[in-house]
Amino acid sequence: MTEKRTPDLDPGEMAAVVEEFNGFYIRLPSIQRHSFTTLSVLHTLARRSPMRLGELTATEQVTQSAITQVVTRLENDGLVERRPDPRDGRAVLVHITPAGAEVVAARYADRVARLAPILQRLSAEERSAIAAALPALRRIAELGESQNEQRGRA
């Protein structure tokens, strides 16, 4: 019996394909109109709220001044709120509000609705291949997130 070998995964090819997919995905029309950075902050907080401003600066890869402006706008819109950090009275934690979480949920639902008919245009084999790859892609995201958190503490 011959062993079925999986071809090596080329990091360059994967990066190129993921970037191409992300370029398409982040531009899917959405019912909520906010800047990319604003939406990125909301999505980060939806997964990891509460966070300090410094943590958001690191995850969003913007300046402290820029993140402060974004958080101020989001706070004025009722999408986030700042609360004192109970572990450090000098610091504040940024929390997503129910309204902010609703923006994220609505964007997710909108993207699912717009992605579904595109996925239906794929062959059954293509859809199966993507479905089979989802656990590995999720694991890559987890490993990347863990690596970023370790860098942030270093």
C-alpha positions as CSV (number, residue, x, y, z in Angstrom):
1,M,0.0,0.0,0.0
2,T,1.4,3.4,-0.9
3,E,1.4,6.1,1.6
4,K,-0.5,9.2,0.6
5,R,1.9,12.2,1.1
6,T,0.7,15.7,1.8
7,P,2.7,18.3,-0.1
8,D,4.8,20.7,2.0
9,L,3.0,23.9,2.8
10,D,4.8,26.8,1.2
11,P,4.6,29.8,3.6
12,G,5.0,32.3,0.7
13,E,2.1,30.8,-1.3
14,M,-0.1,30.7,1.8
15,A,0.7,34.3,2.6
16,A,-0.1,35.4,-0.9
17,V,-3.4,33.5,-1.0
18,V,-4.4,34.7,2.5
19,E,-3.6,38.3,1.5
20,E,-5.6,38.0,-1.7
21,F,-8.6,36.5,0.2
22,N,-8.3,39.1,3.0
23,G,-8.3,41.9,0.4
24,F,-11.6,40.5,-1.0
25,Y,-13.1,39.7,2.4
26,I,-12.5,43.0,4.2
27,R,-14.0,44.8,1.3
28,L,-17.2,42.8,1.3
29,P,-20.0,45.4,1.4
30,S,-21.2,46.0,4.9
31,I,-24.3,47.5,6.5
32,Q,-22.1,49.5,9.0
33,R,-19.9,52.3,7.7
34,H,-16.9,52.8,9.8
35,S,-13.2,53.1,9.1
36,F,-11.0,50.0,8.8
37,T,-9.1,50.9,12.0
38,T,-12.4,51.6,13.9
39,L,-13.8,48.3,12.9
40,S,-10.6,46.5,13.7
41,V,-10.7,47.9,17.2
42,L,-14.3,46.8,17.6
43,H,-13.5,43.3,16.4
44,T,-10.5,43.1,18.7
45,L,-12.6,44.2,21.7
46,A,-15.4,41.8,20.7
47,R,-12.8,38.9,21.2
48,R,-10.7,40.3,24.0
49,S,-12.5,43.0,25.9
50,P,-11.6,44.7,28.2
51,M,-8.2,45.9,27.1
52,R,-5.8,48.7,28.0
53,L,-5.1,51.4,25.5
54,G,-1.5,50.3,25.3
55,E,-2.6,46.7,24.4
56,L,-4.9,48.1,21.7
57,T,-2.0,50.2,20.3
58,A,0.0,47.1,20.0
59,T,-2.7,44.9,18.5
60,E,-3.9,47.5,16.0
61,Q,-0.3,48.6,15.1
62,V,-1.1,52.3,15.4
63,T,0.3,55.1,17.6
64,Q,-1.0,55.8,21.1
65,S,-2.4,59.1,19.8
66,A,-4.3,57.3,17.0
67,I,-5.8,54.7,19.3
68,T,-6.8,57.3,21.8
69,Q,-8.7,59.2,19.0
70,V,-10.4,56.0,17.7
71,V,-11.4,55.0,21.2
72,T,-12.7,58.5,21.9
73,R,-14.9,58.4,18.7
74,L,-16.1,54.9,19.6
75,E,-16.9,56.1,23.1
76,N,-18.8,59.1,21.8
77,D,-20.8,56.7,19.5
78,G,-21.6,54.5,22.5
79,L,-19.7,51.5,21.1
80,V,-17.1,51.3,23.8
81,E,-16.6,52.6,27.3
82,R,-13.6,53.3,29.4
83,R,-13.6,52.1,33.0
84,P,-10.9,52.3,35.7
85,D,-8.6,49.2,35.8
86,P,-9.3,47.6,39.2
87,R,-5.7,46.3,39.3
88,D,-4.1,49.7,38.6
89,G,-6.0,52.9,39.5
90,R,-3.8,54.9,37.0
91,A,-4.9,52.9,34.0
92,V,-8.2,52.5,32.2
93,L,-9.7,49.5,30.5
94,V,-11.7,49.8,27.2
95,H,-14.8,47.7,27.2
96,I,-17.0,47.0,24.2
97,T,-20.7,48.0,24.9
98,P,-23.7,46.0,23.8
99,A,-24.1,48.5,20.9
100,G,-20.5,47.9,19.8
101,A,-21.0,44.1,20.0
102,E,-24.1,44.5,17.8
103,V,-22.1,46.3,15.2
104,V,-19.6,43.4,15.1
105,A,-22.5,40.8,15.0
106,A,-24.3,42.7,12.2
107,R,-21.1,42.8,10.2
108,Y,-20.6,39.1,10.7
109,A,-24.1,38.3,9.6
110,D,-23.8,40.6,6.6
111,R,-20.5,38.9,5.5
112,V,-22.0,35.4,6.0
113,A,-25.0,36.4,3.8
114,R,-22.7,37.8,1.1
115,L,-20.1,35.0,1.3
116,A,-22.7,32.1,1.1
117,P,-23.7,32.6,-2.6
118,I,-20.0,32.8,-3.6
119,L,-19.2,29.6,-1.7
120,Q,-22.1,27.9,-3.6
121,R,-20.3,28.6,-6.9
122,L,-17.4,26.4,-5.8
123,S,-17.4,22.7,-6.6
124,A,-18.3,20.2,-3.9
125,E,-14.6,19.2,-3.7
126,E,-13.5,22.8,-3.3
127,R,-16.0,23.4,-0.5
128,S,-14.9,20.1,1.2
129,A,-11.3,21.1,0.9
130,I,-12.0,24.5,2.6
131,A,-14.1,22.8,5.3
132,A,-11.3,20.4,6.0
133,A,-8.8,23.3,6.3
134,L,-10.8,25.3,8.7
135,P,-9.5,23.6,11.9
136,A,-5.9,24.2,10.8
137,L,-6.6,27.8,9.9
138,R,-8.2,28.4,13.3
139,R,-5.1,26.8,14.9
140,I,-2.8,29.1,12.9
141,A,-4.8,32.1,14.2
142,E,-4.5,30.8,17.8
143,L,-0.8,30.3,17.5
144,G,-0.3,33.7,15.9
145,E,-2.4,35.3,18.7
146,S,-0.4,33.5,21.4
147,Q,2.9,34.6,19.7
148,N,1.7,38.2,19.6
149,E,0.7,38.2,23.3
150,Q,4.1,36.8,24.2
151,R,5.8,39.6,22.3
152,G,3.6,42.1,24.0
153,R,4.7,40.9,27.4
154,A,8.4,40.8,26.4
